[in-house]
């Protein structure tokens, strides 16, 4: 049975195009994998703390040496890691906010980017480079934007999907496809969403 981790980062609800398109992707996944178990992380409802010095200190303290307070400090991170580790497929919704990702998604990424769990450093030649530790997982990115960033003059400003793809691949997850409800300011929301839905292909 496939384990699907659905990560939602828009602070909007029904008005969010990334949420609407993301639901369509989940529906397509259910059609392909009827027995799939879906775990949802709605980052507008789940408090994902931004990193503090105490978080970082606890991350780098061996588990057997951590205090009760340090374990409590990283309990959210430990739970997020646990859910991530068992996932086979990720659906990551990431609307473009000010040419970047919502801060809640960045906070989530900071909580799961832990050396020894999701990546490690290895020497390759003269360089010390990160290597992803999460294998046999794939991801779909779902995004929305007012402009068109998949091609044309604005493509070089697509820091949103390029960063999410980079981060997921950094920790070892293969990004299969990116589905976009883009050009809402050009085509209108309905047409933008229609194009996004038509692009959905689940491998």
N, C-alpha and C positions, 0 to 999 in steps of 0.2 A: 504494500500500500504506500503510495507516494505521500510524503509529508511536504506541505506547501506553506511557506512563510510569506504572508502578505503584509507588506510594510506601507503604511499610509502616512504621508507627511503634510498634506494640505490642512491648514487651519479652517478652511471652509467646509461646509457640509454638502447639501444638495447642489449648491452653486459651483462646486468644484468640478472642472472638466477632467482633471486627473483621477478623481474618485470615480466618476462615471465610466471613464475608459478603463480604469483598473478593474471595476466590477465586471466589465465585459471580458477582460482577459481571464479573470477568475472563472467566469462561466465557461469559457472555452477550455480551460484546464480541466474543469469538472466533467465536461463532455468527453474529453480524451482520457481522463483518469477518474471514472465515476466513484471509486472508493477512496479518493484522495482525502486526507485530513488537512483542513485549513486552520492555521494559527494566524490570527490577525493582530498586528501591532498598529493601533491607531495612535500616532504620536501627538495628536491634539488632545488625547484623553489620558494616555500613559505618561507619567512624569519621567522623562529621561534627563537626568541631571547633567549639566555642563561640568566638565572636569574641574576639580579643585586640587590643591596640593595634597590634601589627605587621600584623595582617590589615587593619585599617581604613586604616592608612597606605599599605599596598600597593594597596588598592582605589582610593585617590585619587591615586596616582602614575601618570602617563602610562606606557603599556606600554613605550615606547622608553627611559624613564628608570629603570625598575625594575632592581634588582640581582638577581643569581641567587638570593640568599636570599629576596628578596621574591616572585619568581616561584614559588619552591618553597612559600612560605607560602600562596599562594592557588591552588595547583594543584588542590586538592579543589574549591574554588569554581568554577574554570574548567571542570573536568570536569562538575560538576553543571549548570552553565549550558549547556554544549554539549549534554548529553542533554535538557535542558529545551527548548532552542531547536528541536530537530528533532521534538519530540513534537506530535502532533495532538490526543491525548486523554490526560488525566491521571485516574488513579484514586488518590485520597488517602485512606488509612485512618487514622482518628484516634479512638482510644478516649478516653473522658473520664477523665482522671486528676486528681482533686482539683479538679473543675470547670474544668479547662483542658486544654491539649494536652500530650502528652509532651514533655519537654525536647529529645529528639532531633529532633523535628519542628521545634521552634522554632529549633534550631541549623541545620537544613537551610534553613529560610526565611531566616535571617540570611545564609547563604552565597549565596543566589540573589537577594537584594534588593540589586541593585547599580545605582546611578544610571548612566544611559547605556546599560544593557543590558536591564534588565527594567522600568525606569520612568524618567521624567524629571520635572523640576519646570517648571511653566509658570504664568505670571501669568494669573489669571482675575479680572478686575476689580482689586480691591486686594489679592487674596490670592495667595500662591504655593502652588500645589497640585500634588500628584503626578498624573502621567498614565501609564497602563500602556502598555508598548511591545510586549507579546506579543499579537499578533492572530491570529485564526482558530484559536484553541485552545479546547477545552472541557474541563470537568472534572466528575467525579462524586466526591462526598464520601461515605465509608463510616464510620459511627460506631457505637459501642456504649456502653451505660450501664446502671447498675442501676435508675435512676429513669426517668421519662418526662419528656423535656425538649422534645419537639416541640409540646406544647400544655399547657394547664393551669397550675397555680400555679408549677411549676418552670421554665416556658418562659423567664422573664426571667433565669434563671441558666445558660442555654445559651451560655456563653462559648466553648465548644469549636467548634461548627460555625459560629457567627456570626463568630468570628475567622478561621477558615480561609477561609470564603467571602469575607470582607472582604479578606484578604490576596491571594487569587487574583484577585479582581476588580480590586484595586489595581494589579496588574502586567499587567492586560489580559485575563485568562483568564475566559471565561464559565462560570459554574457552572450545569450543566444540572439536576442533581438531588442530593438527599441521601438516602441509604439508611441506615436505623437498625435496629440490633438493640438496642432500648431496653426498659426495664421488666423487666430480668432478675430483679430482686429482687421483682417483683410477679407476673409471669407464669411465671417460671422460664426457664432458658436456652433450652430447646428451643422453647418457644412464642415467645419473643422473636425467636429466629433465624428461625423459620418466617414470622413477620410481616415480618421484614426481607427475606427472600428473595422473598416474594410481592410486595413493593413494587418490585422491580427492573424498570425499563423503560429500555431503551437507545434513545436517539434517533439 
